[in-house]
Amino acid sequence: MDLQFTPQEEAFRAEVQSFLKEKLPRHISAKVKAGQRLSKADQDEWHAILNERGWYANHWPQEHGGPGWGAVEKFIFDTECALAGGPRIVPFGVNMLGPVLIKYGNEQQKKYWLPRILSGQDWWCQGYSEPGAGSDLASVKTTAVRDGDFYIVNGQKTWTTQGQHANMIFCLVRTNREAKAQAGISFLLVDMNSPGVELRPIRTLDGDKEVNEVFFTDVKVPVENLVGEENKGWTYAKYLLTYERTGIAGVGFCMAALEKLKVVAAKVHRNGKPLNQDPLFAARMARVEIDLENMKTTNLRVIAAVAGGGVPGAESSMLKIRGTEIRQEILSLIRRAMGIYATPFIEEAQYGDYAEAPIGDLPEAATAASSYFNYRKLSIFGGSNEIQKNIISKMILGL
């Protein structure tokens, strides 16, 4: 298996780097590199720039508005974006729902919904988790009962990321309460502005309100918003989660975070020497860098397999586990390097319009703690790492 990039792929990397240098707005990349929060306007701006180039839906086929890239080009693009300070593309519409519609949606759904995802006319969120059904997703209790040309939806979803910006939500709903858990689930598209939909923000540990609860009370959803067949939604959900978990590995974001850690460790002094010369701290840095190099190799193996016609299975779970653990360790080390200067929490400093001088000599300290706390979620969402280990043990070890 050749894990080296071809001359054509290296030329593509140079094209991506040139595009980012010219088109990535500096005010956005500055926020990303500083660990600050992006507004909806920031994200919309970046999505529009990518869409104008035809790179927004970068793993969609050309006939649906994508560039027709393979796994290698997508990996190169995602990595270079992360290293340049490009925001993570908000995944719910373009990276999650889009592939499901392309594979399982009918022609009318593709014709209507896909262009609206590309244009940004619809902002999607994900209605999977519930208070009693997180990683155990087959236990969803939100119901959808057929009533003529509509489904009547009742129930609750939680941890709905960026639901405060969304006008649409794709949901797993139970359409057959008598069937085996996985067999009675359907995949439904719901207008967030429908009567009976209520959204309540959840304030997270870092002070943000990026996740929400969504309540459905007798919400009428047109039957044509059912994706695929009734009671077959579990198949579509698994297909979507394969895309989600591979992306959560975030190789490029780990690489960018490691570079930031190295800069910080060279600036901070302890006992008269840079922190990167402290034996214990340097050992932890070396360990996480080795782990990252190993993960990069594994990721390239998966990409090579996909490029050869394979489909990622348990490998997605492996990458999800290692990628999230590595990123959490890097953020932990950055926060640790800041020492007492990571302790103060100034909410205004989490945004790009804070003009006051930083506390101490390290501007990176302003967001070190909030980033650390926020990204504890990485090992939980998309299916907790414990659940991923169960998947690996079942699919690979046959346990």
N, C-alpha and C positions, 0 to 999 in steps of 0.2 A: 504494500500500500504506500503510494507516494504522498507524503504530507507536505511537500514543497509546492508553492504556487508557481504556475506556469508564467512565461513571459507575458501572455495575454492578460492573465489575472493581475500581474504586477502593474501592467499598463492601466488596467481598470482602477487599481488602488491610487495611482497617480492622478487619474481623472477625478476620483472622489475627493482627494486632498485638495486639488485645485478648485473644485466646486465649493468646498467648505470654506476655503480661504476667501473666496470671492463673495459667497452668498450667505454664509451663516452670520446673522446679526451679532455684532459685538456685545450689545447690551444683554442679549440672551445668553451667549456663551460665558460672559462674565458672571452672571447669576449662577449658571450651572457649576462653574469651576469653584465658586465661593460656597456652594452648598445652599444657596438661597432658594426660596420658593418662586415658582413660576406662576404667573397669572394665566387665566384662560386666554387673554389676548396674546400673550407670549406664545402659547402653544398653537393657537390658531395661525399666528403669523408664520411660524416655522412649518406647519403643515402645508400652508398655502405655497410657500417657497418650494418645498419638496414636490408638491403636486404639479406646479408649473413646469418643473423639470421632468415630470413623469416618474419620480422616485418615491412618492409617498407610499403607494401600495406596492412595496418593492418585492413582494413574493406572489403577487397576483399575475396570472398569465396576461399576455398582451391583449387578447380579445376582450378582456374586461377592464382594461385601463392600466394595467401594470407594465413594468418594463420587461417581464419575462425572464427575470434573473433566476439562476439556480442557487443552490445552497451556498456555494463558495462566494458568489458576488454579494449575496445578502450578508454573509459573515464579514466580508471585507468592509462593506458599507457601514454596518452597525459598529464595528470596531473603530473605524476611522472617525465616525461621528462622535463616539464617546471620548476618544482621545483629544478631539478638537473642542470639546465642551458643548457638543450638540445635545439638545434635550432628548430623552427617551421619547419616541413617538407614543402618544397615548394609544394603547393597544386595542381598546375594546371594540371599536368599529372596524378599523382597517385590518388589524392582525388577528382578531378573534372571530367576530361575526362574518367578516368578508369571506374567509376561506370556507366557513360553514355554508354560506349562501351559494358560493360558487360550486361546491360539491353536492349539496343536498337541496338547495332551493329550486323552486320552479322558475321557468323563464320569465314570468311576470314579476316575481320577486327580484330576480337578478336585474332586470331592466329598470325597476323602480328604485331599489334600495342601494345598489352599488354606486351609481353616479352621485347619490346624495352623501354617501360616505366620503367619496373622493373630494367633493366640493366643500365639505364641512357643513352642509346644510343640516345634517343630523349629527348630533353629538351623542354617542352611545355610552351606556354604562352596563354593568354585568349584574344580573339578578340570579345568583347561584346560592350563596351561603344564606342560612337561616339560623336563628338562635339555637335550634336543636339539630342543625345539619350544616356543619362546616366542612371539615375534611371527610366526614361521612355523608357525602353529598346525596347518596341514594335515599336518604331519610327525609327529603324535602316534603313539607306538608302544605305548602301553598297550593290551592286547588284551582282548577279551571274546569267549569261545568258547561257543557254545550247547551246552548239555548237558541235554537234556530240558526241565524247567521252570525251569532256571537258566542264567545266564551265569557262566562262570568267568573272573574278572578277574585279570590279572597286569600289573604295570608300576609306574610311579612318576610322581607329580605333584610339582611344586615351586612355591614362592612362594604357597602356599595361605594366603591372608590369613585370620586369626582361626580357622584350623582347630582351634586348641587349645580353642575353645569349642563347636565344631560337633558335632552328632550325626548330620548328614547331609551328603553331598557330591554335587553333580551333576557328572558327568564326560563328557568326550569320550573315546570308546574306539574302537579299530579292530576292526571286526567282519568286514571283508573285506580281507585283505592282498594280494589279487590285483588289486583294482580300483584305478583312479586315486585318488590320495591323498584328495581331497575326497569321492569317491564311496563310500569304504569306512568311513566314520565314523558312529557311532551316539551317541545322547544317553541316558545311563543314570543312574539315581538309586541311590546306594549308601549303606547304613547304615554309619556310621563305627565302630560297635561290633561289626561282623561279624568273625568269626575271620579272621585273615590281613591285617587292616588295621593298619598301624603308622604313627604320627605322630612326627616328630622336629622340634623347633623349630630355627629359624635365627635367630641373633642378628644384628641389623642394625646399621648404622653408628652409629645413635643410642642403642644399648644395649638396644633393645626386642626382644621375641620375638613379634612379631605375625604373622610368616610362618613357614611350615612346609614340610617335605617329607612326602609321604604315599606309603607303599609298599603295594602290593597283591600278596599271595601266595596264589594259588588261592582268591580271595574269591568266595563264592557269592552271586549277586544274582538275585532272582526275575525271571522274564521280564516280569511285569507292571510292573516298574520301568523298562522301556524306554519312552521318550517318543516318540510318533510312530512312524515306520516305521524298520525296521532299515536301516542304511547311508544314511539321509537326515539324519543329525545335523548335517552341515555347514550345511544350510539353517537349522536351529534356532539353531545357534551364531552365525551372521551376524545373525539377528534379535535375539538377546540382546545382541550387541556394539553394535548401534545404540543400544540403551537405555543401555548402560554408557558409551559414548564421549561421548554428548551430556551426560550427567550429570557426567562428569569435568571438563568445562569450568568448572563451579563458579563461575558469575558472582557469586552471593551471597557465597561464601567469599572471592573476590578483593576484592569491595567491602569486606567486613569487615576483611580484612588490610590494605587500603589505608588505612582509617580508623585502624587501630592504628599503621601506619607514620607517619602524620601526627602522631599524638599523641607518639610517640617522638621524631620529628625536631624537635618543638617543645620537648621537655624537654632534649634533649642539647645541650650547648654546645661549640662549637669556636672557638678564637681569640676568645673573648668574645661570640660570637653564637650564636643557635640554629642547629642543623644545617640546618634548612629554609631558612636564608639563605645557606648555603654554595653558591656558584655551581654546582660540579660535582654535588654531591649533589642540589640542587634541580632540576637539569636531568634527572637520572635519575628523580626522582620525577615530574616533569612528563611525561616520556616514557612511563612505565608507566601513568600515569593516562590519557593520550591513547589508548594501546593498549587499556586496559580499556573506555573509552567506545566505541571502535570495535567491540570484541568484543560489548559489550552490544547495539549496534545490529544486528550480524549475528545475534546470538541471537534478537532480537525478530523479525527477518525470517524466520528458520527457524520460530519459534513461529507467526507469522502464516500461513506456508505450511501448517504442520501443522493449524492451526485450520481452514483452508480445505479440508482433506481430503488434503493431501500427506503424503509419507513422507520423513523426512530420510535422505539418502544420503551423498554426499561432504561435505555440510555438517557432519555429525557429526564427521568427521575434521578439518575446518577448526577447529571449535570446540574439539576436544580439543587440538590443537596450540597454539592461541593461549592458551587458558585455562590450560594447564599451564605454558607459558612465562611468562605474566604472574604467576601465583602464585609461581613459583620466583624471579622477579626481585624481587617484593615481599619475600619472606622473606629473600632475600639482602641487601636494603637494610636490613631490620630488624636483622639480625645485624651488618652493617657499622656501623650506627649505635651499637650497644652497645660496639664496640671491644673492649678487653681484658676487659670484664666479661662478654662472651659466651663467654670461653675456659673457665672452670671448669665441670666437669661433675659435678653432684651428683644422683645417680640419684633420691634421695628427693624432690628438688624437681620431678621430672616428674609427681608425683602431688599430690593435694589435701591431704595430711595432713602436709606439711612445715612446721614452725612456726618454723624459724630465720630470722634476718634475712637479707635478700638481700645478695649481695656487691655493694658499690657502692650507688648510690641508685636503681637501676632494677630493680624486681621483674621486669620483662619480660625481663631478661637471662638469667634462670634457664633458660628454655626456648628462647631464640633460636637457639642453635646446634643443639640436637636437632631443632627443627622444620625448620631449614634442611636438615640432612642427611637427615632422614626423607623430606622431600617432593622430594628429587631423584628419587624413584621415579615422580612424577607423569608425567614424559615418557616413561616406559618401560612401565608397566602399562596394560592395556586395549589393547595393541597399541602398540609404540613409535612415537614421532613420525616416525621415518624411514619406517616402514611406512605411516603415515597419509599421508605425502607421496606415496608410491607409489600409494595408493588415489586420491588427488586427481588425480594426473597421468593415471591410467588412466580414471577416470570422467568427468572434466571436460575434459581436454585430449586424450583419446584416444591417449595415448602407449603 
